[in-house]
Amino acid sequence: MSGEDRELEPPPGGGYPGVDGMAETWGDSPLNRLATAVRRVAAVGVGQPLDDDIVSEAAAEVEAVADLLERAAEADKRSRNYPDPDGHPQDAFSTSPMIGFANPVAPPAEVWAVEGPDGGREVRGRVTFGYAYEGPPTCVHGGVIAELFDELLGMSNILVGQGAMTGTLTVRYRRPTPLLAPLELAARHTGKEGRKVYAWGGIYHQGELTAEADGIFITVPPNRMLDIVSGNAHSTDAPLVVDPDWQKMMARNAASKDGQSG
């Protein structure tokens, strides 16, 4: 993929194919603000020297905040966004550990859609990893890179209506991927054969490819997904909390599939 093909800057004023305006989950919501604050605490705690007295004082205040949130939280699981092939990629998973602005674990990566050379929608993005993501000194952890690729390649399939579960992810680390540096992201769906869906992704620093990945994803029928979720509930000591909206959506899809085959 050439530099011209990557189109690594978002179109001005939005302009994403099939999408009006910017991503909703980029907004200054209370959850995004909370995640940003926690992210800042983690970044300085992991990456910079601190006096023990200051750390102890801060820990007590953070523990008090955690107590407050746990007391106020409902027992149910928060509903997740359902990925829409025609929607903005950033809005697909607002609490994702990679692109979710509402998740303090996420860097977060910014993603958008562009029209690829073949006319299909592809993923483009950018991210800067801080010290919390360090592997080798001053470099991004290889496992974090793999996690990012899993998200990007999966998203590229969703954009063309071929959402599927990860089967195999092959990552090639071309050169060290630096921390604290703006990285450019690209991913595209590359084909389908039976239940297998294929995708490719790359990470660039100053125009040089630092890592790339090929993925084989497997389409899973909605009724099978419901079976998997139900089985997971019996594989742990505690009951699995399942998003009820997601479960209802999967049930509707399964019923629709059965109706079409009947």
C-alpha positions in Angstrom: 0.0 0.0 0.0 1.6 3.3 -1.1 1.7 6.5 0.8 -0.8 8.0 -1.7 -3.2 5.1 -1.0 -3.1 5.4 2.8 -5.0 8.8 2.9 -4.0 9.1 6.6 -5.7 12.4 7.3 -9.4 12.5 7.9 -11.4 14.3 5.2 -12.0 17.9 6.3 -15.3 18.5 8.1 -16.1 14.8 8.3 -16.8 13.6 4.8 -16.5 9.9 5.5 -18.1 7.7 2.8 -21.6 7.1 3.8 -21.3 9.1 7.1 -22.5 12.6 7.9 -20.2 14.6 10.2 -17.7 13.4 12.8 -17.9 10.4 15.2 -20.3 10.8 18.1 -18.0 9.0 20.5 -15.3 11.6 20.1 -17.4 14.0 22.2 -16.8 15.4 25.6 -19.1 13.0 27.4 -18.9 12.3 31.2 -17.6 8.8 30.5 -14.9 10.1 28.1 -13.8 12.7 30.6 -13.6 10.0 33.3 -11.6 7.7 31.0 -9.2 10.6 30.1 -8.6 11.4 33.7 -7.8 7.7 34.6 -5.6 7.5 31.6 -3.6 10.5 32.8 -3.1 8.9 36.2 -1.9 5.7 34.7 0.5 7.4 32.3 2.2 9.4 35.0 2.2 6.5 37.5 3.8 4.1 35.1 6.1 6.5 33.2 7.5 9.1 35.6 9.2 9.1 39.0 7.0 10.2 41.9 7.6 10.8 45.6 6.0 8.1 47.8 4.1 10.6 49.9 2.5 12.1 46.9 1.6 8.7 45.5 0.1 7.6 48.9 -2.1 10.8 49.0 -3.2 10.3 45.4 -3.9 6.6 46.0 -6.3 7.4 48.9 -8.2 9.9 46.7 -8.4 7.5 43.8 -9.6 4.8 46.1 -12.3 7.1 47.4 -13.5 7.8 43.8 -13.5 4.0 43.0 -15.6 3.4 46.1 -18.0 6.1 45.0 -18.4 4.7 41.5 -18.8 1.1 42.7 -21.6 2.1 45.2 -23.4 4.0 42.4 -23.1 1.4 39.7 -26.0 -0.8 38.7 -25.5 -4.5 38.6 -26.4 -4.8 34.9 -23.7 -4.6 32.2 -23.6 -1.4 30.2 -25.0 -1.8 26.7 -22.5 -1.9 23.8 -22.9 -0.2 20.5 -23.8 -2.6 17.6 -21.3 -2.2 14.8 -23.0 -0.6 11.8 -21.3 -1.1 8.4 -22.7 2.3 7.3 -21.7 4.1 10.5 -18.6 5.8 11.6 -15.9 3.3 12.6 -15.1 5.2 15.8 -18.7 4.7 17.0 -18.7 0.9 16.6 -17.0 0.1 20.0 -17.1 3.1 22.3 -15.6 1.1 25.2 -13.0 -0.9 23.1 -9.6 -1.4 24.8 -8.1 0.1 21.6 -10.4 2.7 20.0 -12.8 3.4 22.9 -12.6 7.0 24.1 -14.7 5.8 27.1 -12.2 3.1 28.1 -9.3 4.3 30.2 -7.3 1.2 29.0 -7.4 2.5 25.4 -4.6 4.8 24.1 -7.1 5.6 22.4 -6.6 5.2 18.6 -8.6 7.4 16.3 -10.1 5.7 13.3 -12.1 6.8 10.3 -13.2 5.4 6.9 -11.9 6.3 3.4 -12.7 5.0 -0.1 -10.0 2.6 -1.1 -8.5 2.1 -4.6 -11.2 -0.5 -5.5 -14.0 1.7 -4.3 -14.6 -0.2 -1.0 -14.4 1.4 2.4 -11.1 1.0 4.3 -9.9 1.9 7.8 -7.4 4.7 8.4 -6.3 6.0 11.8 -3.6 7.4 14.1 -2.4 6.7 17.6 0.3 7.6 20.0 1.2 5.1 22.7 2.5 6.3 26.1 4.6 4.5 28.7 1.8 2.3 29.8 2.2 0.4 26.6 6.0 -0.1 26.7 7.6 -3.4 25.8 11.3 -3.1 24.9 12.7 0.2 26.1 11.1 3.1 24.3 9.1 0.8 22.1 5.4 -0.4 21.9 4.9 -3.8 23.4 4.4 -6.5 20.7 1.3 -7.8 22.3 -0.3 -4.3 22.2 0.5 -4.1 18.5 -1.2 -7.5 18.0 -4.3 -6.3 19.9 -4.4 -3.1 17.8 -4.3 -5.2 14.6 -7.0 -7.4 15.8 -9.3 -4.4 16.2 -8.3 -2.7 13.0 -8.6 -5.8 10.7 -11.9 -6.7 12.3 -13.2 -3.2 11.8 -12.1 -3.2 8.1 -14.3 -6.3 7.6 -17.3 -4.7 9.4 -17.0 -1.6 7.0 -17.7 -3.9 4.0 -20.5 -5.9 5.8 -18.3 -8.9 6.5 -18.0 -8.8 10.3 -16.5 -12.1 11.6 -14.6 -13.6 14.6 -10.8 -13.7 14.6 -9.5 -17.1 13.6 -5.8 -16.5 12.9 -3.8 -13.3 13.2 -0.2 -13.2 11.7 1.9 -10.2 12.8 5.2 -9.3 11.2 7.3 -6.9 13.2 9.3 -5.0 10.6 11.1 -2.6 12.9 10.6 -1.2 16.4 7.4 0.8 16.8 8.3 3.8 19.0 6.5 5.1 22.1 5.4 8.8 22.3 5.4 9.1 18.6 2.4 9.7 16.2 1.7 6.5 14.3 -0.4 6.1 11.2 -2.8 3.1 10.8 -4.3 1.5 7.8 -6.4 -1.7 7.3 -8.5 -3.2 4.6 -10.7 -6.2 3.9 -8.9 -8.4 1.3 -11.4 -11.1 0.4 -13.7 -13.9 1.4 -13.8 -17.7 0.8 -16.7 -19.6 2.3 -16.8 -18.8 6.0 -13.3 -17.3 6.0 -12.9 -13.6 5.8 -9.5 -12.0 5.1 -8.0 -8.6 6.0 -4.6 -6.8 6.1 -3.3 -3.9 8.3 -0.2 -1.8 8.7 1.3 0.6 11.2 3.6 3.4 10.0 6.0 5.8 11.6 7.1 8.7 9.5 6.0 6.8 6.4 8.0 3.7 7.3 6.1 0.4 7.9 6.9 -0.8 11.4 4.5 -3.7 11.6 1.9 -5.4 9.5 -0.6 -8.2 9.9 -2.8 -10.6 7.9 -5.9 -12.0 9.5 -8.3 -14.9 8.8 -11.7 -14.3 10.4 -14.5 -16.8 10.6 -18.2 -15.9 10.2 -20.3 -17.2 13.0 -24.1 -17.6 12.7 -26.1 -15.6 15.2 -27.6 -18.6 16.8 -24.1 -20.1 17.3 -23.0 -16.9 19.0 -25.9 -17.2 21.4 -24.8 -20.8 22.2 -21.3 -19.6 22.9 -22.5 -16.8 25.2 -24.7 -19.2 27.1 -21.9 -21.7 27.4 -19.5 -19.1 28.8 -22.0 -18.4 31.6 -21.4 -22.0 32.9 -17.6 -21.9 32.5 -16.9 -19.5 35.4 -17.7 -19.5 39.1 -19.7 -16.3 38.8 -22.5 -15.8 36.3 -21.5 -14.0 33.2 -23.2 -10.6 32.8 -24.4 -10.4 29.2 -25.5 -7.2 27.5 -29.3 -7.7 27.2 -29.6 -5.4 24.2 -26.9 -7.4 22.4 -28.5 -10.7 23.3 -31.9 -9.5 22.0 -30.2 -8.3 18.8 -28.5 -11.7 18.2 -31.8 -13.5 18.9 -33.6 -11.3 16.3 -30.9 -12.0 13.7 -31.1 -15.8 14.4 -34.9 -15.7 14.0 -34.5 -13.8 10.7 -31.9 -16.3 9.4 -34.3 -19.2 10.3 -37.1 -17.5 8.6 -35.1 -17.0 5.4 -34.1 -20.7 5.3 -37.5 -22.0 6.1 
